[in-house]
């Protein structure tokens, strides 16, 4: 299993090196590792190191809130009149 993991890491490193060479030629490179997160033991100044928390460069927050679309009354409305204490 360790050998398989090392081969995967070498493959991912070769992808990073390829993207770096494209960038050095003036081509823009954009990619996302959404399933695989990895860490290299040998770090060089030119090796990319994505983490599980690294967002894609074009990521934007979702504009729709994650709650029901019908507003729930948080303040008294005509359906819930204010009670006046006397």
Buried (B, 14 or more C-beta within 10 A) or exposed (E): EEEEEEEEBEEBBEEBBEBBEEEEEEEEBEEEBEEEEBEBEEEEEEEBEBEEEEEEEEEEEEEEEEEEEEEEEEEEEEEEEEEEEE
